[in-house]
Amino acid sequence: MKNIAEKWGIPFHTYQLMTKDEAQNAPIIWTTFGLFCNGQFISYEIMSANKFEKVFNYIMNREFIPF
């Protein structure tokens, strides 16, 4: 996923939750995976590289307005 984001020239960050407290204070209920763009929650689904690129392409090709 990082390679795909770099291809688009977009910063990509991953955060691994290491403690119970980090998980309990995470911004989403499902702490296995969370995708955010500009602080807006996109998905909790674990994605293949292909699906991530499709989602990323969709976000980049429309006006993305955070809530």
QUIZI-V483270 format. One record per run of one state. SS is the DSSP state (2 for helix, 1 for strand, 0 for the rest). FROM is the first residue (numbers start at 0). TO is the last residue. If there is no record, write none. Layout:
ss = {SS;SS}
from = {FROM;FROM}
to = {TO;TO}
This chain:
ss = {0;2;0;2;0;1;0;1;0;2;0}
from = {0;1;8;19;24;34;37;39;43;48;60}
to = {0;7;18;23;33;36;38;42;47;59;66}
